[in-house]
Every structure is written in structure tokens, then in C-alpha cells.
Amino acid sequence: MRAVLWKRYYRSAVAWCCRYGTRPTVHLELDPKFRKYPLRFAGQCALVSLVIVGVLYVLDGVANAAVVGALGATSFIAFAMPHYRVSKSVYLIGGYLVGVTVGIVCYWGNELAQSAELPVGADTLLIVFAALSTGMAIFFMVILNFEHPPAAGVALGLVLNRCSWVSVGIVIGGVLLLTAVRRLLKPKLIDLL
């Protein structure tokens, strides 16, 4: 099936190229920055791995993998784009504080709604409050100017993963650790994008 689709794509590309006088090219090319700084790329990625090991080991993140998963996306933003606006400490920490707060509120809203014995199933309530947590986290991050997309995932994870103070501590501790390492090493880091 894949071969058939590829042939169709290639034929249409050849037809387009013949019409406009160009040749079809399909190739994989390495990032030019990587060619210039291969050791810096490898070093920054290894550094991210070490920081995540610290987060998972010290903060017992393995037990809360669904919530800690957002820290992987944050580590990409913090270490692949260390000089971009989105990786500033105020966005990382502020976004996570908003995400955690909304996640806690929606988790307890779900718990209260389930204890009220509404004529709606527990799974339906969980889905509604999980979706609500994502929308509310995005809304508050945008109006407070703390935009950090992975933090919306934290709000969702806290609702779906049965929020606990341990989870909250892991998330806040993890983002503080990522922010501290990024700030400490920012003069040495380069933008990989």
C-alpha cells in the first residue's frame, strides 16, 4: 500500500515538475547548524538526558509518568531553544503554576461532582473535567501571559492521573530544576533550531 502511494506521489511530482521545468527531489538533509556544531548538539542533548535522570530519580517521577511526561516537552523547549522567548523562566514556571493550579481545581471539581451522585457516569465526568482542565489552563496561560504548551498537558495529567501532592511536587520540582540548569548554562547553550 505504501509503495502504491509513493508511486502516485512521485508521478504527480514528476508531472508537476515537467510542467514547470524543475526536477523532483526527495532527500534527507541534515540541519546545517548540526554540521557546524555537532559536539554542541550532542552535548546539549546529553545534558537534557542527565537533567531528566535527575528529575526521575530524585523526584520519583517513574511513579507519576503521565504527569512527568510534560517535562520532556519542556526540556526540549528549554534546551533546544534556550534563547527563544518561550523558554524564559517566567513562561516555564508561570505556565506550570497555572497548569498545576487548574489541574488541582478540576481534579477536585471532578471529585465533588462524583460525590454528588449526579445521573452521569464517573467516566463521563472524568472526561469532561479533564477536557475542561486543558481548556482552562490554555485560557489562563494566555490571559496571564504565561504561555507554555506542555503545562496544559500537566493540567490534563493531574486530572486523569488522580492528582496527589506528590505529583504536584514532582512537577514543580522538575520544572524548577530544568529552569535552574537552563539559566545556569544559558551562556554556553546555543539554539538548536
C-alpha positions in Angstrom: 0.0 0.0 0.0 2.8 2.4 1.0 4.6 1.7 -2.3 1.5 2.4 -4.3 1.0 5.8 -2.5 4.7 6.6 -3.0 4.4 5.9 -6.7 1.4 8.1 -7.1 3.1 10.9 -5.2 6.2 10.6 -7.3 4.3 10.5 -10.6 2.3 13.6 -9.6 5.6 15.3 -8.6 7.2 14.4 -11.9 4.2 15.7 -13.8 4.3 19.0 -11.9 8.0 19.3 -12.4 7.7 18.6 -16.1 5.0 21.3 -16.4 7.1 23.9 -14.6 10.6 22.9 -15.7 12.1 21.6 -12.5 13.3 18.2 -11.3 11.7 16.3 -8.4 13.9 16.0 -5.4 13.2 13.8 -2.4 16.1 13.6 0.0 17.0 13.8 3.7 19.3 16.6 4.6 21.0 17.3 8.0 20.5 20.6 9.7 23.3 23.0 8.6 23.7 24.1 12.2 24.4 20.4 13.1 27.2 20.3 10.6 28.8 23.4 12.1 28.3 22.4 15.8 28.0 18.6 16.1 29.5 18.4 19.5 27.3 21.2 20.9 24.2 19.4 19.6 25.3 16.1 21.2 26.3 17.8 24.4 23.1 19.7 24.9 21.0 16.6 24.2 23.1 14.6 26.7 22.7 17.4 29.2 18.9 17.1 28.8 19.1 13.4 29.4 21.1 13.9 32.6 18.6 16.5 33.9 15.7 14.2 33.2 17.5 11.4 35.0 17.8 13.7 38.0 14.2 14.6 37.8 13.0 11.0 37.6 15.5 9.7 40.2 15.4 12.4 42.8 11.7 13.2 42.5 10.4 9.7 42.0 9.0 10.6 38.6 8.6 7.0 37.4 5.5 6.5 39.6 3.9 9.6 38.1 5.0 9.1 34.5 1.8 10.6 33.0 2.4 13.9 34.7 6.2 14.0 34.3 5.8 13.4 30.5 5.1 17.1 30.0 8.6 17.8 31.5 10.1 16.0 28.4 8.4 18.6 26.1 9.6 21.4 28.4 13.1 20.1 28.3 13.0 20.3 24.5 11.9 23.9 24.7 14.4 24.8 27.4 17.4 23.2 25.9 16.8 23.2 22.1 15.7 26.8 22.1 17.4 28.3 25.2 17.4 31.9 23.8 13.8 32.0 22.5 11.2 33.9 24.3 9.1 30.8 25.1 12.0 29.3 27.1 12.3 32.2 29.5 11.9 31.2 33.2 8.8 33.3 33.6 7.0 31.2 30.9 8.3 27.9 32.2 7.5 28.4 35.8 4.4 30.6 35.3 2.9 28.2 32.8 3.4 25.2 35.2 2.0 27.1 38.1 -1.1 27.9 36.1 -1.3 24.3 34.8 -0.9 22.8 38.2 -3.5 25.1 39.8 -6.1 24.4 37.1 -5.3 20.7 37.3 -5.9 20.7 41.1 -9.1 22.7 40.8 -10.5 20.5 38.0 -9.5 17.3 39.9 -11.4 18.4 43.0 -14.3 19.6 40.9 -14.5 16.1 39.4 -14.3 14.5 42.9 -17.1 16.8 44.1 -19.3 16.1 41.1 -18.8 12.3 41.6 -19.7 12.5 45.3 -22.9 14.5 44.4 -24.2 11.3 42.7 -25.2 13.0 39.5 -27.0 10.9 36.9 -23.9 11.0 34.8 -21.3 8.2 34.8 -18.0 8.6 36.6 -16.0 8.1 33.3 -18.1 10.8 31.6 -17.4 13.2 34.5 -13.7 12.4 34.4 -13.6 13.1 30.6 -15.5 16.4 31.0 -13.3 17.7 33.8 -10.1 16.5 32.0 -11.1 18.4 28.9 -12.1 21.4 30.9 -8.7 21.4 32.6 -6.9 21.7 29.3 -9.1 24.5 28.0 -9.0 26.4 31.3 -5.2 26.0 31.5 -4.8 27.4 28.0 -7.2 30.2 28.7 -5.4 31.3 31.9 -2.0 30.9 30.5 -2.9 33.2 27.6 -4.6 35.9 29.6 -1.9 35.9 32.2 0.9 35.9 29.5 2.5 32.7 30.8 2.1 30.7 27.5 3.8 27.3 27.8 2.1 24.5 25.9 3.4 21.5 27.9 1.8 23.0 31.1 -1.6 22.4 29.6 -0.7 18.7 29.4 0.2 18.8 33.1 -3.4 20.0 34.0 -4.8 17.2 31.9 -2.4 14.7 33.5 -3.3 15.8 37.0 -7.0 15.2 36.4 -6.6 11.9 34.6 -3.8 10.5 36.8 -5.6 11.1 40.1 -3.9 14.3 41.4 -1.7 13.9 44.5 0.6 16.3 46.3 3.4 14.1 45.3 2.6 14.6 41.7 2.4 18.3 42.2 5.7 18.3 44.0 7.3 16.3 41.2 6.1 18.7 38.5 7.0 21.9 40.3 10.4 20.4 41.4 11.1 19.2 37.9 10.4 22.5 36.2 12.4 24.4 38.8 15.3 22.0 38.2 15.1 22.4 34.4 14.8 26.2 34.7 17.8 26.4 37.1 20.0 24.3 34.8 19.0 26.2 31.7 19.6 29.5 33.4 23.0 28.4 34.8 24.2 27.1 31.4 22.4 29.6 29.1 25.6 31.4 28.1 27.1 28.1 26.9 23.9 26.8 25.2 23.1 27.5 21.5 19.7 27.4 19.8 19.5 24.1 18.0 16.6 25.2 15.8 
